Each structure stands twice: as C-alpha cells, then as structure tokens.
Amino acid sequence: MVIIVTGAAGLIGSNIIKTLNEHGITHILAVDNLERADKFFNLTDCVIADYLDKREFIQLIESDSLQRNVRAVLHQGACSDTMEHNGRYMMDNNFRYTTKLFQYCQEREIPLIYASSAAVYGGNTTFKEDPSCEAPLNVYGYSKLAFDQYFRSHVQQTGLTAPCVGLRYFNVYGPREQHKGRMASVAYHFYNQYVEQGFIKLFEGCDGYANGEQRRDFISIEDVVKVNLWFLEHPEVSGIFNVGTGVSRTFNDMAVATLNAIRATEGEDEITLTEMCDRNFIQYIPFPEALKGKYQSFTEANITSLRAAGYHQEFLDVNEGAAHYVATRRGALIKD
C-alpha cells in the first residue's frame, strides 16, 4: 500500500519522507509542484515510488482515476506565504484543493492528516482549538480556518467514515527549508545573516514588546515529523490539534541560541544577549509598515488536546533545536 505525501518537496513533506525511509518505508507517492525546480534538492536523498504534479494529482482524484491502494494521505501541500494577497489563488490552493482530497478520502475510507496553521488564531493571546479563539489576520490564515470549519461541520452533520486529523503548526524550523525564501523560519534567516554578514537582524519593539521580545512558539521539524507519524500509527484518533511546544520564546532567545550554536561549531564560548548587542552581533531594525496589524507578536500553543489524544513525547527547546539545525547546516546536507 502506498502513502501519499503532498507538498513532498517542502520543509515538512520532505522531512516526513526522509523519516519514513529511515523506518524502511519507500512505497511513497510524492506530490508537489516543481515549477520552482530548486525544491528538488529536498528529495535527492529520499526514496519514493512515484511522483505526480499537484495538478495532475487532483485531476486524478476528481475523476477517480488514481488507481492506487492507499494506506494514508499526509497532505502538507499549500501556499504558506502569509504575504500573498491573491485570495482567489489562496482559497483554490488551500481550501478547495483540501476539500476535494478530504471528500475522496472519506468516500474510500482512507486516513487523512492535513496541515492547518496557527495563523488561524490571528492576534489572539489564547491558542486553543476552539472557534472563540480563531480570528486570522490574513487570507492565508483564513484559507486554513475555512477548511477547519468545513471539517468540523462535516463531523457534526455526518460523522467520519475514515480518520482525519488537522495539525495546526506553530513556528516550524529545521533543515530543508532553503527554498522558502522570505517565508523560511527565523532560525534559517538568522543563520544566513550571521554567516554572510556577521550579525543578525531583529525587529524593533511593537505591540507593547521591547526590541526582539516578540514571542513565538518555535517547534523543530524533528518534532513536527514525530507528531505526524504518531497520528499515522494511531488511526483511532481524529480531530484538530495544535502542534507546538506549548512554550513561547522570544526572537532574542532564538537569535542567541542560533548564534551560540554556530559559535560552538567553531570552538567558541557561549555569550549573552547583552554581549551580542554590545558587539553588534545583533542589530534591531524598524518594524515593517506592511506587517502592522497583520503580525502575530505572540503565539503559544495550548497542547492539552494533543496530550489528551495520547501524544506524550517531549519537545526540543530552542537551544536543543537550534543546535541540531546548525549542525545539519554545517554538515551541508542540504544545498542553499
């Protein structure tokens, strides 16, 4: 039986495929859009059984012509650019595409795990999987919320014929994100800035936060993959779940962790945030006008539902995660 991974050449999809391979699973149908061919680097050390363009794939789904014996679908494909303003494209790509895939899986009793996003919470300060907490600030967040609402409505009206899990990812970072450009994680940008320029740039204060003190729930791709594969192995569980560490950390924390991880690979001692600022290793830049009113200055996943579902593994904190990430970058496993 084949496991289908959409967004296969992306950050999450390619790491899932690599980990499946490490577990001896290679009968994988990879689905993506390689018009931007540089994403292929993420799959060069992976083994798949077949590849389909995302448009060909959904056409086969719509016409019931896929002709595969499918164990499960891990739907990671989406437009994740929070600055994308074309709502029609966003809804077609993120909402309509997912509804078609969901309907197909339900009709054929195929488990589906799909990527939602913490962007559904917008500027809220409570991040619980509840409609009262959901108020996205951009059309990307809305496109993800729209399908979550569709899923909830389906469950309430008709129930499920096959397992379905929505994973609301918080701030994911890790190897295989070099293709994401401006939408890559801050860990990726911090690493590149320090290696190329000798300093890291952070936003000045906003929304009542001091310079670099905006807070996010940073979660390593290692943990995101573990959560996906746990749900793959527990088809008795369905629902929408936050995927974060449950602890927010400041951008300053991530910058310090990344810089000290780089220093460690060079045999240098750790230094503090104050020392980094004094030595101009960290510099603060004006907060962009284009992001005002559309920016989450604080996120922190409530992971009560995830724990209640049975997922009990501990998450890497930013120091551990940044160290793993930098070690991978230094190993040049992925080409930038």
FENJO-V752369 format. One record per helix or strand of 3 or more residues. SS is the DSSP state (a for helix, b for strand). FROM is the first residue (numbers start at 1). LEN is the number of residues. If there is no record, write none. Layout:
# FENJO-V752369
ss = [SS	SS]
from = [FROM	FROM]
len = [LEN	LEN]
This chain:
# FENJO-V752369
ss = [b	a	b	a	b	a	b	a	b	a	a	a	b	b	a	a	b	b	a	b	a	a	b	a	a	a]
from = [2	11	28	37	50	54	70	87	111	118	131	139	164	171	178	186	200	218	221	239	251	273	282	289	304	318]
len = [5	12	5	7	4	9	6	21	7	4	3	20	6	3	6	12	4	3	12	5	15	6	4	3	6	13]
